[in-house]
């Protein structure tokens, strides 16, 4: 290889490292933006805002948000990506299975193999950990909870931890109710997204009581 081609290759590699660093910085900001709900006034999720603001597809934006939060629990991975030595493609693959206990091993694989090979290794890792995943699913199931308390102002404070399918149904119902309540723009200022969801939760409850219950179980049955 001629010297000029070698130099060209080095410039490409250097730029790739800088892209890795910039991507890490962006993901760090995305995690903070999501945590502080900077998207909540006009969007249903951080992913929707990110897709709109940066021209990504919604699927890509969802992965960005997922990886951003996953890296907060994986300090070794975050440090290597921050230095420019690990690509977003590899980090995205790792975060599908990595935990604080296993990231060191996965990181060694990621730094010594191709992105395609890492994808293959992670698929195998998931198969081997299937029993562990089933056990984790049981733990998640047992951790479900829903509580309601009344504060000093007489406001109801709701807290819960719902299984994914239950949470998804609840959010679909709340979003549909929100759309029904606030389907028309008018001269008055629209409530914040969180306030609209609170109003929508009331509508969902009213409709459910109006329809009634036959004792059947649908979600998670």
Number of C-alpha atoms within 10 A of each C-alpha: 6 7 8 9 10 11 12 12 12 12 12 12 12 13 13 16 19 16 15 22 21 16 19 25 14 14 21 19 13 22 21 14 15 19 12 10 14 15 18 16 15 14 16 15 17 22 24 18 20 23 17 14 9 9 11 16 13 15 11 14 20 18 13 24 20 18 22 26 19 21 25 14 15 18 14 15 24 18 14 18 23 20 14 20 15 22 21 19 13 20 24 18 20 24 21 15 15 22 15 12 9 11 20 16 10 20 19 10 17 23 15 10 13 12 18 11 14 22 19 12 18 19 15 11 14 14 12 11 13 11 11 12 13 11 12 12 13 11 11 14 14 10 12 11 11 9 9 10 11 10 9 7 6 8 9 11 10 10 11 12 14 16 17 12 11 13 14 12 12 15 15 11 17 22 18 15 21 21 14 12 14 14 9 7 8 8 5 6 7 13 13 13 17 14 14 19 21 13 17 22 18 13 19 18 12 12 11 11 10 9 8 9 9 6 6 7 8 7 10 8 5
